[in-house]
Amino acid sequence: MIEARDLFPSKIILLFILCVFLGFSCVDKKIEAVKIVYLPEGLNVITAIDSCDKIYDHSTLLRDTIIEDEIFIRHLYKTINSLNRLDTSCSNYDFRIRCILKMEDGTKKVLCIGEYFGTVYDGKLYEDSPELFKLIKETIYRKIDN
């Protein structure tokens, strides 16, 4: 057991710096708000939307919403962090939903999902999550009905 008399001021300062460094380095960036840009559910387009940016090619059909609800954001954050990254690539994307996550430090991350499959977060392919699809789709398409 370490006693106070064994710690010299320099050791106390070093210990404090170490604790602060370890504490802050393990904290993930938190999501502040989410802007979701999406196409109407069930819409058929002539060619697959194989790039997340190409969703804007359908600007006349696009809808969007901004979500700042803490419960939704907390659930989204937890679900994204539970996704498993895939080491393979996929060539048959058909993105329908683009989520722009505004982080509390001002940076932005992008999550793109297809209507039924395809999950790309921060430019990397992830395993699909039924929970993620349900969370986002129920939120955006419910907002239209109201």
C-alpha positions, 0 to 999 in steps of 0.5 A: 500500500502506498502511503502519502509520505512515500509520495514526493510532490513530483510523484504526485504530479506524475500520477495525476498527469497519468490518471488524466491522460488515461481517463481522457484517452479512453473517452469516445467522441459523443454524437451531438446531432444527426442529420438524416437524408433519405429517399422515400421507403420502397422507391425504385430508382433506375440504377443502384446508389452505389456511393453514399454521395450519389444519394444527392443525385435524387435531390428532388425526391430527398427528404431530411430531418435533424434529430437532437433527441438524447434517447435516440442519439444514445441508442444510435451511439450504442448501436454503432459502437456494437457494429462489427467491421468487415474486412471484405468489400462490397460492390452491390451497394444501394444506399437509401439513407445517409446519416451525418453525425455531428460530433461534440468536437465539431467533426462529422462522421457519415453512416450510410445504409441501404433500404434492406442491407448495406452498412458503411460507417466512416467509409468502412464496411460493417456487418448489417444490424437489424437493430440499427436499420429498425431504429433509423427507419422507424424514426424517419418514416414515422416522422413522415406519417405524423 
